[in-house]
Amino acid sequence: MGKKICELCLSPDLGGLELYMMRASRYLSEQGECISVINEKGKLRSYYDDTAYRYFTLKRRNVLTAWLTARDLARIIDDEAIDILHVHWTKDLPTAIIAKLLSKRKLKVVQSRHMTMTRFKDDFYHRFIYRNLDLMLAVTNQVKTQIEKFIPASICPKVETIYIGAEQPVIIFEEEKKEHREQLGLADSFTVGIVGRIEPQKGQWVVIDAIEKLIKQGIDARALIIGHAMSEEYLNALQKDVIMRGLKDRIIFTGFTREAQSMMQLCDVMVLATENETFGLVLVEAMMCGVCVVASDSGGPLEIIDNGVNGLLFQTFDSDDLSQKLSALYHDENQRMRYAMASKEKALKYFESQKQFDQIANILRAL
């Protein structure tokens, strides 16, 4: 690329944003020189340990001592001769901007905006941040519109839309798929999957409600809930509710896995039930797998799914509507397969990660 990139994410958690940053850093490393800076105690670290990808760790401090983190980051930037600092987690912006000002380099700071923006950014703090930001990459056109609406034109950096790409999966053969389904207790049931952190806004409870409704209709249905819990208390309450409803053998919690796309291939339908998902990478990953997708009718899914063409949208947090959509897909397997094939075609055309990272590399190269 001719420019050295630093991918920054000090988030302690592990979700779509963090994994996207990791994949971007690996792609950019293979294209040229790139390092990563991550949280010393964050869950991302396991994806860097024992690999050839270069990374540094920093301690994330409280507000009063955050400048120390920025100072340490500036030292890395200078020592490594970084040209572009690519930020993913919004909470890292102050650290990134202060590091830019402390650095001896003529540093460019780029933010990939993964979250929605809902209020005006016209106070002193935000003016300081956005005046020193060189470029924003919005993950959807909706987010791009929000940025341009809520950041005053006088301080708004250049904004471009770059969708989050998904890797093409390793396809599982039918015999292996059948074996995995048997191991999980899915057998020949109509299986609905949902991937993501287990928390109320992600909507696992909506899928559980819908499965209960399908069973009452006489449909042999099960749910595969894939992901780690943000709160053990909430997970325990959810599992207790499942038992109270008599659904213990119908709702399978897998916990966290690095093989999400393999698990998706065990499902007949993948659901994204988030209240307002900014993008919806798990949808694209499922589409890449050739699995039929159903999602909430808000946020990012509106730019991913063409309703009735390559999947279905349901009213957000409405388990009645979701169960109706799932029931229709259960009773019409041919339609389900048509949606799946059309969704895979769209995912390969618009959301394949190699294409997205190529765009990012070109944009960074031009800075």
Beta strands, then each sheet from edge to edge (+ up, - down):
strand 1: 5-9
strand 2: 34-39
strand 3: 55-58
strand 4: 84-87
strand 5: 108-113
strand 6: 135-138
strand 7: 158-161
strand 8: 190-195
strand 9: 221-226
strand 10: 251-255
strand 11: 269-272
strand 12: 292-296
strand 13: 312-314
sheet 1: 3+ 2+ 1+ 4+ 5+ 6+ 7+
sheet 2: 10+ 9+ 8+ 11+ 12+ 13+
end
